[in-house]
Amino acid sequence: MKLLELSKDEGRTLREMGIFHPHPRTRMRAQGILRLSQGLTLQQTADEFMVHLNSVEQWRQRWKKLGLAGLYEGRHTGRPRKWTPEQRQALGELAQSEGGTVVALLRHIGKQQEHAPISENTAVRYLKEMNFSYKRYRYSLKKRNQKAFEYASEVIGKLGQLDHEQQCELLYFDESGFSPNPAVQYGWTRIGETRSVEPLAHRQRVNVLGALRHDGQLIWTTQQRPTTRDDVIAFFDQIADQPHSVPRIILLDNAGIHKGDVMEKHRRRSAKKGLCLYYLPPYSPELNRIEILWKHAKYFWRRFASVNGADLLAEIQSLMKGFGTEFTVNFG
């Protein structure tokens, strides 16, 4: 048999197809043609891929006649589908509007019109073909003023640029509470085993007040009691009293302890020290960068172990101290 010769581009394409093509038989054919071009005989190639000799000869003939197109999987005969395209589309429309499990969808659609009975696996296959996936639902955020959100997003972008040019200091402020019981996390566990911890009472919590600078530095303090408006004011005073040559702008949400007459008086007083407060629109947590830090601290950095008292305080303080060195976040 004459050696099968390939061009440089054909060889590269076949190597990529032999690795990345989604269909396993197409990958095998591409690899088989490569092996033939490397000098293997038909029988040696058949033995390597554990197929019949005639199959390898068919690969070679189709390659010589059709090129790459000859390696693709062709159409196969088989039993006609039980449901017509219109019936499958009706299933997709019901899944889009009502959702729920496959059992519920089949029960619901059976009440609307006559359909040939199909198995749950067949219905799942139909739905996946229509780009559906089975995943957890969630509650949406409350409705927000989209124009206010877009305006605030634009303002924050400009403030970030001014911070980069060292014309101001931009800080993202928020509070977060850590309970003795860690958030449910994902992690590696031996097959057949489940990692679990015994929950403790939620009475002992550690609350953190944090201000994340736009350059990634974190100013924080912890306490083992509920956070009050006075705590927020004292934290802002701490920031305002630190030496600075440019205005400091703190972004914060509309929590009750962030508003009120007392806070308004403090706001005017702090402005004289070069500390300004910028309130984000309601229901806009994605504009506050420190929210990402809290999420990482609770779901990725904290150990999956129940601790309280001094041990809980020490663990949370260790997380805050380690931010920027041991623990990092990519805010991009």
Residue pairs with C-beta under 8 A, 6 or more apart in sequence:
1 41
1 42
3 37
3 39
4 33
4 36
4 37
4 60
4 63
5 37
6 14
6 33
6 34
6 37
11 34
11 37
13 68
14 30
14 31
14 33
14 34
15 30
15 34
17 26
17 27
17 30
17 68
17 71
18 27
18 28
18 30
18 31
18 34
19 27
21 27
21 30
23 72
23 73
25 73
26 71
26 72
26 73
28 49
28 51
29 59
29 71
30 71
31 49
32 45
32 49
32 56
32 59
33 59
33 60
33 63
33 71
35 44
35 45
35 48
36 42
36 45
36 56
36 59
36 60
40 48
42 53
42 56
42 57
42 60
43 53
45 56
46 52
46 53
46 55
46 56
49 56
59 70
59 71
62 70
62 71
63 70
63 71
81 88
82 116
82 117
82 118
82 122
83 91
83 115
83 116
83 118
83 126
87 115
88 126
88 129
88 130
89 130
90 109
90 112
90 113
91 105
91 109
91 123
91 126
91 127
91 130
92 126
92 127
92 130
92 132
94 105
94 108
94 109
95 105
95 127
95 132
98 104
98 105
98 108
99 137
100 108
102 120
102 123
102 124
102 127
103 120
105 123
106 118
106 120
106 123
109 115
118 126
124 134
141 283
141 285
142 282
142 283
143 283
144 281
144 282
144 283
144 284
145 281
145 282
148 281
149 281
149 284
149 287
151 281
152 280
152 281
152 284
152 287
153 287
155 278
156 170
156 251
156 287
159 168
159 170
159 214
159 249
159 278
160 170
160 214
162 168
162 170
163 169
163 170
163 214
163 215
164 214
166 246
167 246
168 246
168 247
168 248
168 249
169 213
169 214
169 244
169 246
169 247
169 248
169 249
170 213
170 214
170 249
170 251
171 211
171 212
171 213
171 214
171 219
171 239
171 248
171 249
171 250
171 251
172 211
172 212
172 214
172 250
172 251
172 288
172 289
172 290
173 209
173 210
173 211
173 212
173 250
173 251
173 252
173 288
173 290
174 210
174 252
174 253
174 288
174 290
174 291
174 294
175 207
175 208
175 209
175 210
175 227
175 232
175 255
176 207
176 208
176 210
176 294
176 297
176 298
177 205
177 206
177 207
177 208
178 205
178 206
178 207
178 208
178 297
178 298
178 302
178 312
178 316
179 202
179 205
180 199
180 200
180 201
180 202
180 204
180 205
180 306
180 307
180 308
180 312
181 197
181 199
181 200
181 202
181 306
182 197
182 298
182 302
182 303
182 304
182 305
182 306
183 298
183 299
183 302
185 299
185 300
185 304
187 195
187 304
189 195
195 304
197 304
197 305
197 306
198 306
199 306
200 306
200 307
200 308
201 308
204 224
204 308
204 309
204 312
205 224
205 312
206 222
206 223
206 224
206 312
206 313
206 316
207 222
207 223
207 224
207 225
207 226
207 227
208 220
208 221
208 222
208 316
208 320
209 220
209 221
209 222
209 223
209 227
209 231
209 232
209 235
210 218
210 219
210 220
210 290
210 293
210 320
211 218
211 219
211 220
211 235
211 239
211 250
211 290
212 218
212 219
212 289
212 290
212 293
213 219
214 289
216 324
216 331
217 324
218 293
218 320
218 323
218 324
219 238
219 239
220 320
221 235
221 238
222 313
222 316
222 317
222 320
223 231
224 313
227 257
228 257
229 257
229 258
229 260
229 262
229 263
231 257
232 257
232 258
232 263
233 262
233 263
233 266
236 250
236 266
236 270
236 275
236 277
237 270
239 248
239 250
239 275
240 248
240 270
240 273
240 274
240 275
241 273
244 274
246 274
247 274
247 275
247 276
248 274
248 275
248 276
249 276
249 277
249 278
250 275
250 276
250 277
250 278
251 278
251 280
251 287
251 288
252 258
252 277
252 278
252 279
252 280
252 288
253 279
253 280
253 282
253 284
253 285
253 288
254 279
254 280
254 282
257 263
258 279
267 277
270 276
270 277
280 287
280 288
281 287
285 291
289 331
292 329
292 331
293 323
293 329
296 327
296 329
297 316
297 319
297 320
297 327
301 319
301 322
301 327
302 315
302 319
303 315
307 315
319 327
323 329
